[in-house]
Structures are given as C-alpha cells and as structure tokens.
Amino acid sequence: MLCLEWRRVVMMSHVVNPLSSPSETTSGSCVRTLLTPKQIARALDVSESSIKRWCDQGVIPAHYTAGGHRRIAMGDLLEYLRTSQQQLVNPAALGLAPTSGQTLRVIDRARNELVAAILAGEEAKCRQIAIDMYLADHALSVICDELFAVAFHEIGNLWEQGDAEVYQERRACDIAVRVLRDLREQLAIVPENAPLALGCATTGDPYRLATTMAELVLRQAKWNACSLGENLPFTTIDAALHTYAPRLFWISCSFLVDEREFLTGYQQLYASHGDQITFVMGGQALSTALQKKVPFATYCGNMQELQSFAQSMAASLPKGSP
C-alpha cells in the first residue's frame, strides 16, 4: 500500500498470518493490555479514587470483571492521554519506557532518531519513539507516512551509498513490523459491529511492512481490519473473500514478479467479488500503465490517503453494518 523505497533489497520473510479471528488477532505485544485503576493512578500521579470516578463518569472507558472490578484497556487510556491535558508522570507503571510521553517530539527529529535506532537494532528505542509520536496526537497514518516510510527511504539511500548493510535493512523491517503491531495493541478496541476490511500482498511480494501499516491505519479509522499477510496466491485470497465477505479489500503491490500473471489473477478475483467488495490498491509496483488495466475503487499512494478514503466510506455505510 505504501511506496517503501527499499530498492534492490528483498525481504525474504514469507510468513502468512492466519485469519483465526478477524475481529481480534494478537501480535505478542510486550505492553499489558488491561490495566487496574491503581496502575493508572500511579502512572498519572493521581488518586485511585479519581481514576474510578473518571471511569464512572465515562471520561475513561472501563470494562468490568465478573466481580465488578474496573479494568481499563491500554488503548482507551492512551486515547484519553492523547486528547487531554493529563500528564503521563510514571510510564513504567504501565509497562512503558520511563520517559514515554515526556519528550516533545517533532517529526524531523523523531525520524532522525528512528533511523539511528533502527539501524542499531534498538527495538525498545524505536518503540518509544513511535509511542511518543502517538501520544503527541499524531495520526497513525502520519506516523506511517512521515516517520517510518521516510526513515526507510533514508535507510535505502544509506545502503546504496555503502553506509548500511543488508542485514541492517532486514532487521529494520522486522523491528518496524513488531513496533507497529505493538501500536495496534494500544488502539482502542474496535466496536464489534465495525465494518470488516481484509488485505494482503500477492504471490511473489514478500513485503509485509506496507500491509501491516494498512491494517493499523484502518483499525484507527474504526474498521475491523486484518492483514492476511504477504506472498499470497490469488486462489487463497479468493477463498478468504468467499468466507469472510469483507466490505473493503486492499492489495499492497510493493513488488510484482510477473505483471501478466498478476493481471490474470487479479482480474479473475475482481470478476468474482468486485460487485460486492470495495477494492483498494496501492504500492510502487502498480505503475500508472498497470493501474489502467485493473479495476478498483481507488488507488492510495500513501496511508493518509487510505485513512481518508476509509473514513469517507465508513461514514456512508448504514450504522451497525458489518
């Protein structure tokens, strides 16, 4: 979906994420998902009674155990922090890095720090930079486009100049995917009746970062989005669309082995599902000439365009429509 300029370096990870549950897949996030009022009180340096009162007033959404105890999802708390003036005094109480949310980051400085950290393999630093940008109220589409995508473009330039090794780029991709999946776990829970979106990269395309970004951005746009993975043949994509019948389906085209085979497979897929499912395309491999040969609802050149389209589409759907 995103034009990531990796040039000449092909990520050889072909692991497909099974769609065990379209509504909630897990990513192995290192951050605790459900929090107690006591944890949050320590993190914000306020009284536990204040947290309970805010929960009861609906200021912070809360869930209740069978015994009536309040539990707050990390995503709901972070959303509250993004939109309020409340300070995160003790991030470690939430399992975050000690300085998370306490550094005023601008995109340019954060990007330079991310490039250095990701080349050095400093995953914890990369995660903190991403969370800081999120807490600074940057949309995830902006974080993807203006932080991660541009950082990888710079890493690609360093590799071409001989200032970065192939292993550093491949490790960087793995780190970025893990960090983005951790961010996914920090989003507020998508409503059960949210419209379903699926997506993937097709046969021969091993790039997983772009389709991971698309899933993340769509989930923030309140879609029940799930990436099926990368390097998927059209036959199994067809099976998934028959089984789950999503409202929206995205294809990330970062690399095409054979344009003719792609066209044949895609056109057959669209003929079977295009009248019921909205197809969204993106990626640097989908040239202007190739775009003219494939039918789709829209082409998104970056994640901000995807977010805008998804929000407009969701607003046009009947309320409660799956």
N, C-alpha and C positions, 0 to 999 in steps of 0.2 A: 504494500500500500504506500510505503514511503520510499522516496528516491534516496536510498542509502548508497553513498559513493564508495563502495569497498574496492572496486577496480582490481581485477586480476586475482583477488584472493577469494576463494570459495570456501565458505564454512561447510564442513563435511558432517555436521550433526544432522542426522535424518530421523530423529526420534519423533514419533507421532503421539500427540496427546489424545488418548481415547476419550470419547464423549460419554463418560459414565453417568453424568448428570448435568444437563445443560444449565440448570439454574445455579448450581454451586459446585465448582471444581476447586480443588485445593492446590496450592503451589508450594507448600512447605515453608511458609513464611516463618522467620525467626522471631517475629513480634507476636505477643499474645493478642488474641482477637477479642476476648471478652474480659472486661475489667470490673472491679468492685468499686463502690463509692470511696472506700478507704484508699485504694490505689490512686484514684483520680485526685482525691483531696491532697495526698502527698505530692502529686505531680504539680498541682496548681497552687499549693501552699494556701489552701483554704480549709475550712472546717468540713468534716464529713457530713454534718447536718445541712450545710449549704448545698453540697452535691445532691443529697437526697431531695432537698426542696426543689432544686432546678429540674431534677428528673420528674418529680410530681407535677411541676408546672409545665412540663413539655419543652423546657429550654434545651435540655439534653435528652434525646430519645433513650428510653430504657426498656429492657426486657426483664421479665420476672421469672424466677425459678419456681418450681412446684411449691417450695416453702415460702414464697413471697419475697425473696431477696432480689434486690435490684442488681442488674448486670448491664453494663454499657458496652456496646460494640466499639472497638477502636476506631473504625471508620466514622461512626457518629460523633465521637469525641473530637477527632481531628477536623471534621467538618465544622463543628462548633468553634474550635480554636481558629480556623481559617476566617470565619465570618464575625468573630467577636474581638473585643479588646483584651480578653483574658490572656495572661502570660503563662507559658509553659515553664515553670520555675525549676522543676526537678524531672527532666525527661527520663532519667534512669528508672524512676518508679513505674514507667510504662514499658520498660524494656528497650527504650531508645538510647541512642548515644547521648552522653552527658550534656553536650552543647546543642542538641537538636532544637530548632526553633528559636535559638537565641542569637543567631547571626543574621544580619540583614544582608541578603544576597541579591545581587543584580545578575541578569542573565550572562553578561560577558564574563564577569569574574567567576561565576559558578561554572561556566563552560571551560574556562582555563583550568580550574581546579579539577574538574571531572576528567579532562584529557590526561592530566598528570597522574591522577589517582587510578584511572582505569588502565593506563599503560603499566603502572607499577603493580597492578593486581590487588590494589587496596579496596576490596569489596565493601568493607564497613564504611569507608570514607565516601565511596560512591553512593551508598545507600543514604548516608546522612545528607549529602548534597541534594539528592532527589527529594527527600522528606522536607528539608528546609525550604526548597522551592515550592513544594506543595503547601506547606504551612504559610508561606508568603502569599498565598491565594493566587498562584499561577495555575491556569487550567492545565490538565494533563496533556491536552493536545499541544499546548505551548511548550511544556516540558519536553515532549517527544520531538517536536519540530526544531525548537530553538536551542535546546540543550543537548539532547542525545544525538540527533541527526547531524547537527553541525559539528559536534565533537568527533563523531566518527568520520565525517568528511576530513577533518583536520588530521585524524589518525591515518587515514588513507594517504593523505599528502606526505606525512612523515614516512610512511612505508615506501612510497615511490622514491623519496629522496634518500632512502637508505638509513633513516634515523629511527626506524621501528622494525621489529622482527615480525615474521608471520605469526609466531606463537603468541605474541602480544595482542595482535588483532583478534585471533581466535579466542583467546582467553577473555578479551574485552567483550566480545559478543556474548559469551556465556555469563559474564558478570552482569552485563546490561539486562539480559533476559531475566536473571534472578532478581535484580533490583526492581524491575518493572512488575514482576509477579508479586513481589512483596508490597509494592504500592497498590496493586489490585486488591490485596487482602485488607488494605486500610480504607478502601472506599466504603461508604455507607451501603448497607445491604440493599440490593436491587429488589423492588417490590415483586411479589410472586406473579402478578398479572402484567409485568413489563413485557413488551414485545420481544420476540426471540430473534437473535441475529447469529449466524454462523459464518465462518470464513476460514481461509487456508491459503497455502501456496501449492501450486500444482507440480506434477511429475517433473523431476529434474531441477526444481528450485529448492535449494537447501536452506534458504534464508528464513529464519524464524523470528528475527527481531521485528520486522515490519508487521507481521500478522499478530505478534504479541502486543505491539503498540495499538493496533486497531481494536483488539479486544478490550484493552484498558480504556481507551477513549470512548468507545461505545458504552461501556458499563458506567462511566461517569455521566454519559448522556442519558442514563436511565434505561438502557437496553439490557436485556438478559443475553449478553454476548459471550460466545465461546469460540476460541480458535481451535480448529480441528488439527492444526499442525502444519507441517511443511512436507513437500515431496509427495503429495497425494495424487494417485491416478484418478481420472475422471469417473471411473466405474464406482469407486468407493465414495466419491463426493456425491454421485447420483443416489447411492444408497442412503447416505446421511440426509439428503434433502427429502427423499421419499419418507424417511422415518420421522423426521422432526418438523418438516414443513415450516421453516423459519419465514418471518416477514422480510428479512434482509439477508443477503448473502454477499460477502466480499471475497474477492480474489486478489492476492498480492502477487504482482509479477516483477520480482526483482531480477529473475534470470529465466530465460527460455532456452531449452536445448534445441528444440525443433519447432519453429513457428508454424509450420504446416500441420504437424501433429497437434499442437496446441489449438489451432483454429478448428480442426475437425472435432476434437473432444469437447471444446467449449461450445461450439455451435449445436452439437447434439444435446449437451446439458441444458443450454438455454431453450432449445426447442421443447424439452420436456417440462421445464419449470418456469420459464420466463413470463408466462401469463399469470402466475400466482405469486412469484417471489421477485422482489426488487434486487437486481444485480448491481453491485458497485465494484468498480475496477480501479486499480492503481498500481504504480510501480514503474521504475525506469525502463524495464524491458518492453513495456507496452508503448511502442513508438506511435507517433501521430498516424503514420500509414496503417499500422496494425489496428489502431483504435477504430478506423473507418470500416474495418472488416468484421468487427464483433459488436453485437448489440448489447447494450447495458443501459441502466437508468442514468448513471453519472460516472464520470471519471474524477477521482480525487488525487490531486498532486501532492497533498500533504495531510497531516492528521487534523489540522484546523478546518480544512475543507470537509473532511469526513464528519467531524463533530457538527458543523453547521448543517450539513445535509441530513444527518441522523436526527438532529433536534427538530428540524422542519418536518421531516417525515413522521416522527413520533407525534408531533402536535396535530397532524392531520388524521391520525388513526382514531377510531372510536375509543372512548375511555374504557379501560378494562379489557382491551383487545389483546389477545396473546400474540 
